[in-house]
Amino acid sequence: MQCEICGAEIRGKPICITVDNSELQVCQKCASYGKAVDKRTPVSRKISPVVRKVPRTGNRPKKDFFDILKDELLDNYDQIIREARESKGWSQEDLAENIKEKASLIKKIERSEIVPEDSVRKKLEHTLNIRLTERVEVSGQEVSHFKKDTTLGDIVKIKRK
């Protein structure tokens, strides 16, 4: 067996030390570079495992991840929001108060400076009774089930072999 620090052949029993939280088996000369490891087995305390009950979801059909991507935000979302707000007679501050968001956010959305996040979009749709998304048909694109190129995950698997 060789010393893990200097590489010299260890005669006899190697000494186990810790250097920067790493356990190394070293020769007698290199033993002073670290702290000796106590190889006694620690007495384990019996800890009762915590059992958590996970609520059963039942046999709901699984959602397809790509169903989320099929709805696209309309191009004129800013006009739709502004017209719906004005038809109710609300100011931007009133709308912000009703959906519990900042008035500056509403102003930026109505100026098309930012695109509303899904949570804000849903609040706006519900409060103003409007639709800001449209369903997009996926045209002729099929998802292939084979890998075309080597991915980083493939390289990691190759190195493990």
ChimeraX attribute file (.defattr): number of C-alpha atoms within 10 A of each C-alpha:
attribute: neighborCount
match mode: 1-to-1
recipient: residues
	/A:1	14
	/A:2	14
	/A:3	20
	/A:4	15
	/A:5	14
	/A:6	11
	/A:7	11
	/A:8	14
	/A:9	13
	/A:10	17
	/A:11	11
	/A:12	9
	/A:13	11
	/A:14	17
	/A:15	17
	/A:16	17
	/A:17	21
	/A:18	16
	/A:19	11
	/A:20	8
	/A:21	9
	/A:22	8
	/A:23	15
	/A:24	19
	/A:25	20
	/A:26	26
	/A:27	24
	/A:28	14
	/A:29	13
	/A:30	16
	/A:31	19
	/A:32	11
	/A:33	12
	/A:34	17
	/A:35	14
	/A:36	15
	/A:37	13
	/A:38	10
	/A:39	7
	/A:40	6
	/A:41	6
	/A:42	7
	/A:43	6
	/A:44	6
	/A:45	6
	/A:46	6
	/A:47	6
	/A:48	6
	/A:49	6
	/A:50	6
	/A:51	6
	/A:52	6
	/A:53	6
	/A:54	6
	/A:55	6
	/A:56	6
	/A:57	6
	/A:58	6
	/A:59	6
	/A:60	6
	/A:61	6
	/A:62	6
	/A:63	8
	/A:64	8
	/A:65	8
	/A:66	8
	/A:67	9
	/A:68	10
	/A:69	10
	/A:70	14
	/A:71	14
	/A:72	12
	/A:73	17
	/A:74	13
	/A:75	11
	/A:76	11
	/A:77	20
	/A:78	21
	/A:79	14
	/A:80	17
	/A:81	22
	/A:82	19
	/A:83	13
	/A:84	17
	/A:85	18
	/A:86	13
	/A:87	10
	/A:88	10
	/A:89	11
	/A:90	14
	/A:91	13
	/A:92	19
	/A:93	15
	/A:94	13
	/A:95	21
	/A:96	18
	/A:97	12
	/A:98	13
	/A:99	16
	/A:100	11
	/A:101	14
	/A:102	13
	/A:103	16
	/A:104	12
	/A:105	18
	/A:106	23
	/A:107	17
	/A:108	14
	/A:109	18
	/A:110	21
	/A:111	14
	/A:112	15
	/A:113	11
	/A:114	13
	/A:115	16
	/A:116	20
	/A:117	8
	/A:118	10
	/A:119	8
	/A:120	16
	/A:121	19
	/A:122	17
	/A:123	15
	/A:124	23
	/A:125	15
	/A:126	12
	/A:127	14
	/A:128	19
	/A:129	11
	/A:130	15
	/A:131	16
	/A:132	20
	/A:133	16
	/A:134	11
	/A:135	13
	/A:136	11
	/A:137	8
	/A:138	8
	/A:139	6
	/A:140	6
	/A:141	6
	/A:142	7
	/A:143	6
	/A:144	7
	/A:145	6
	/A:146	6
	/A:147	8
	/A:148	7
	/A:149	7
	/A:150	8
	/A:151	9
	/A:152	9
	/A:153	8
	/A:154	11
	/A:155	10
	/A:156	10
	/A:157	9
	/A:158	9
	/A:159	7
	/A:160	6
	/A:161	5
